[in-house]
């Protein structure tokens, strides 16, 4: 998957589909989450939510073609921009066997201190790791 150093495979389960037989739009959020968590694990070495305090502030998904039960989707993820407290990611979802584009998405994560109940600056070490990994500045 060009331009994405991290991509996860997501097998489409029957439970992911709706009455029309294709993946229900709401399930794409879980697919994106799987890729995002793999990114955090790979790049930052974090696997527990309490070790990486963020909240999702925004997600947008552009659906390009339907996905169906028994397909395996490949979900690519990368950081493309960072603000003071925000981390902007984009995603590409393809059918693994054909490369057919299924969806494009973007999300905004905000670094968040749950004890204080407010956004905080992105940890500088994490910022450096993400910028180095994805080649952004």
N, C-alpha and C positions, 0 to 999 in steps of 0.2 A: 504494500500500500504506500505509494509514493508520498513522501513528505511527512509521514507519520512513523515515528520510531517505536511507538507503542500501539498495538492493535490486539484486541481480544476477540476470540471466537465465541459467538453466542448461538447455541442451537435453538431454533424456534420450537417451542413446545406447543402441543395442541391447546393448552390453557392460555397461550398468548394470543390465540386467534379469536375472532368474533363470529357472529352468525353468518357473515358473508365469506368466511373462510380465510381471510387475511389477518395479519397481525393488527390488533387493535392499537390505535394511536397512543393510548395511555401507556402501553407496555414499552414503548421506545424510551421512556424516562428510565426504566430499569436497565435497559441495554446501555444507555449513556453512563449510568451510575457504575456499572461493572467496569467500563473502560476508565472512568475517572478514578475509581479506587485502585485499579492496577497502576495507573500513572503515579498516584500518591505513594503507593508501595514501592514501585521501581525507582522513582526519582528521589523521593524523600525518605524512603525506608520506614514509612509509617503504616501501621496496619490497624491501630485502634483509633476510633473516632476521637477519644479524649486526648490523643497525642497530636491531633491536627485539627485545631478549632476553626472550622469554616462553616458558613451557611451558604446555601444556594439562593442567590438573589434574583436570578433570571435564567430562563431557558427558552430558546426558540428552536423549532424544528421545521424544516422544509421537507415534506414528503415527496419523493420523486417517482417511486414505483412501489407496488405492494410486495410484501413478503408473506410467505406461506409456511404452514406446518411442514416439518422435515427439512427446511432449508437451514443452512448455517450462515449466520451473518458475521461479517468481520467489521468490528467497530474500531476505527482509528481515533486517537485523541492526541491533542497537543495544546500547549499554552502558546498563544500568539501575542498577548499583550498583558502588561501588569501595571496597576495603578498603585496608589499608596496602600490601600487595603484590599484592592480587588485583583482577581486572577481571572483573565478571560481565556476560555478554552474553545477550540472548535473540534468538530467530530465529523467523520465520514463513515457512513454505514453502507456496506456493499454485500451482495450475495457472494459468499466465499468461492463458490464453484465457478461462477460466470463473470464476476467482477461488475455485475449490473449495479448501478447506483440506486440505492434504496432511499437514503435520506442524508441530508446535511443538517448539522445542528451547531448551536453556540450556547455557551453558558457563562454566567458570571458567578464566581465564588467570592465571598467576602470573608477575610480573616476576622474572626470573631472571638472575643473574650466572654465566655459564658458566665463567669463569676461577676464581671462588671456589667454584662448585658449590653455590650456595644461593640461596634467594629473597632479593630486595632490595625496598626500597620502590619504588613506581611513581614514575618520573621526574615531578617536579612540573610541568614544562611539558606533558608528555603528559597528565597528570591534568587540568590546566586545560583543555586542548583538548577532551578527551573530555567533561568535565562541561559545558563551554559548548555543544558540538555537540548533545549529547543532553538538555540542560536538567536535569542532576542536580546534587546538592550533597552 
